[in-house]
């Protein structure tokens, strides 16, 4: 009985989201902005990636993608934020940012900043730009609304994600290079 009611609520929510997306999301300038955010970073990465280190760079990016997607889903589920305009209608997460912008930016930092000092400086700059410029722009554009989440929290999240991922990938690559 409860399962059927839950399914009915989910189906109604999916129908409502579909209708809302068709009427006020699809093909708006914000939708095109999200589409560009999903596609363009990957073209940039494919042009710039260091082929000799590509496995470690891809592992780094995949880990960042998993962390950001999980965290984004958690934040959406708990009501910390919503995405009023989305690339696809039935997703809690923001595909362009979780699957493209954040991972690719951090992959390029990982690739180009070999020392920890350079990496942390670049990560700090990336976190500041994303948290204090990119996210306010997304809020202004109507693609993101916060309910209790703050830009400083995002700033710390970006730094922790990149630094912890680098610790893991550096450890993993050292283990792989041992005989």
C-alpha positions as CSV (number, residue, x, y, z in Angstrom):
1,X,0.0,0.0,0.0
2,X,2.7,2.5,1.0
3,X,4.8,1.4,-2.0
4,X,2.0,2.2,-4.4
5,X,1.4,5.6,-2.9
6,X,5.1,6.3,-3.1
7,X,5.1,5.3,-6.8
8,X,2.1,7.5,-7.5
9,X,3.7,10.5,-5.8
10,X,6.9,9.8,-7.9
11,X,5.0,9.5,-11.1
12,X,3.1,12.7,-10.4
13,X,6.3,14.6,-9.6
14,X,7.9,13.3,-12.8
15,X,4.9,14.4,-14.9
16,X,4.9,17.8,-13.2
17,X,8.7,18.2,-13.8
18,X,8.3,17.2,-17.4
19,X,5.6,19.8,-18.0
20,X,7.6,22.5,-16.2
21,X,10.7,21.6,-18.1
22,X,8.9,21.8,-21.5
23,X,7.2,25.1,-20.7
24,X,10.0,27.0,-18.9
25,X,13.4,25.2,-19.3
26,X,14.0,23.6,-22.6
27,X,15.7,25.8,-25.2
28,X,15.9,28.9,-22.9
29,X,19.3,30.7,-22.9
30,X,19.9,29.0,-19.5
31,X,19.4,25.6,-21.1
32,X,21.9,26.4,-23.8
33,X,24.3,27.7,-21.1
34,X,24.0,24.3,-19.4
35,X,24.5,22.4,-22.6
36,X,27.6,24.4,-23.4
37,X,28.8,23.7,-19.9
38,X,28.4,20.0,-20.4
39,X,30.1,19.7,-23.8
40,X,32.8,22.4,-24.1
41,X,35.0,21.4,-21.2
42,X,35.4,17.9,-22.6
43,X,36.6,19.3,-26.0
44,X,39.1,21.4,-24.1
45,X,40.3,18.5,-22.1
46,X,40.7,16.2,-25.1
47,X,42.8,18.9,-26.8
48,X,45.0,19.5,-23.7
49,X,45.3,16.2,-21.9
50,X,48.8,14.8,-21.4
51,X,48.5,11.4,-23.1
52,X,51.4,10.0,-21.1
53,X,49.6,10.6,-17.8
54,X,46.1,10.1,-19.1
55,X,45.2,7.1,-17.0
56,X,46.0,8.9,-13.7
57,X,44.3,12.1,-15.0
58,X,41.1,10.1,-16.0
59,X,41.1,8.3,-12.6
60,X,41.4,11.7,-10.9
61,X,38.5,13.1,-12.9
62,X,36.3,10.1,-12.4
63,X,36.8,10.3,-8.6
64,X,35.9,14.0,-8.7
65,X,32.8,13.3,-10.8
66,X,31.7,10.6,-8.4
67,X,32.2,12.8,-5.3
68,X,30.5,15.8,-6.8
69,X,27.6,13.8,-8.2
70,X,27.0,12.0,-4.8
71,X,27.3,15.3,-2.9
72,X,25.0,17.1,-5.3
73,X,22.4,14.3,-5.1
74,X,22.6,14.4,-1.3
75,X,22.2,18.2,-1.2
76,X,19.2,18.0,-3.6
77,X,17.6,15.2,-1.6
78,X,18.0,17.0,1.7
79,X,16.7,20.3,0.2
80,X,19.9,22.3,0.5
81,X,19.5,23.4,-3.1
82,X,17.4,22.8,-6.2
83,X,17.9,23.3,-10.0
84,X,14.9,25.2,-11.4
85,X,16.3,24.9,-14.9
86,X,18.0,21.7,-15.8
87,X,19.5,20.2,-18.9
88,X,17.3,17.1,-18.5
89,X,14.0,17.1,-16.6
90,X,14.3,14.1,-14.3
91,X,17.6,14.7,-12.6
92,X,18.2,16.0,-9.1
93,X,21.8,16.8,-10.0
94,X,23.4,19.3,-12.4
95,X,25.0,17.3,-15.1
96,X,27.0,20.1,-16.6
97,X,28.8,20.9,-13.4
98,X,29.0,17.5,-11.8
99,X,29.9,15.6,-15.0
100,X,31.9,18.2,-16.9
101,X,32.9,21.7,-15.5
102,X,34.1,20.6,-12.1
103,X,35.9,17.4,-13.0
104,X,37.6,18.8,-16.1
105,X,38.8,22.0,-14.3
106,X,40.2,19.8,-11.5
107,X,41.7,17.3,-14.0
108,X,43.6,20.2,-15.7
109,X,44.8,21.5,-12.4
110,X,46.0,18.0,-11.6
111,X,47.7,17.7,-14.9
112,X,49.5,21.0,-14.9
113,X,50.3,21.5,-11.3
114,X,52.7,18.7,-10.3
115,X,53.9,20.1,-7.0
116,X,51.5,20.2,-4.1
117,X,52.2,23.9,-3.6
118,X,51.2,24.8,-7.2
119,X,48.3,22.3,-7.0
120,X,46.9,23.9,-3.9
121,X,47.3,27.4,-5.2
122,X,45.5,26.6,-8.4
123,X,42.8,24.6,-6.5
124,X,42.3,27.6,-4.2
125,X,41.8,29.9,-7.2
126,X,39.5,27.4,-9.0
127,X,37.5,27.0,-5.8
128,X,37.2,30.8,-5.3
129,X,36.1,31.4,-9.0
130,X,33.6,28.6,-8.9
131,X,32.2,29.4,-5.4
132,X,32.2,33.2,-5.5
133,X,31.7,33.9,-9.2
134,X,30.3,30.8,-11.0
135,X,27.7,29.8,-8.4
136,X,26.4,33.4,-7.9
137,X,26.0,33.6,-11.7
138,X,24.1,30.3,-11.7
139,X,21.8,31.6,-8.9
140,X,21.3,34.9,-10.9
141,X,20.6,32.9,-14.1
142,X,18.0,30.8,-12.3
143,X,19.7,27.5,-12.8
144,X,20.4,27.1,-9.1
145,X,18.6,28.1,-5.9
146,X,20.1,27.6,-2.4
147,X,18.2,26.9,0.8
148,X,20.7,27.2,3.6
149,X,23.8,26.3,1.6
150,X,26.4,29.0,1.3
151,X,29.2,29.9,-1.1
152,X,31.9,29.5,1.5
153,X,30.7,25.9,2.0
154,X,31.1,25.3,-1.8
155,X,34.6,26.9,-1.6
156,X,35.7,24.4,1.1
157,X,34.0,21.5,-0.8
158,X,36.0,22.2,-4.0
159,X,39.2,22.4,-2.1
160,X,38.6,19.2,-0.1
161,X,37.4,17.3,-3.1
162,X,40.5,18.1,-5.2
163,X,43.0,17.7,-2.3
164,X,41.6,14.3,-1.1
165,X,41.3,13.0,-4.6
166,X,44.9,13.9,-5.3
167,X,46.0,12.1,-2.1
168,X,44.2,9.0,-3.3
169,X,45.4,9.2,-6.9
170,X,49.0,9.9,-5.9
171,X,48.9,6.9,-3.6
172,X,47.3,4.7,-6.3
173,X,49.9,5.7,-9.0
174,X,52.8,5.1,-6.6
175,X,51.4,1.6,-5.9
176,X,51.0,0.9,-9.6
177,X,54.6,1.9,-10.3
178,X,56.0,-0.5,-7.7
179,X,57.4,-3.9,-8.9
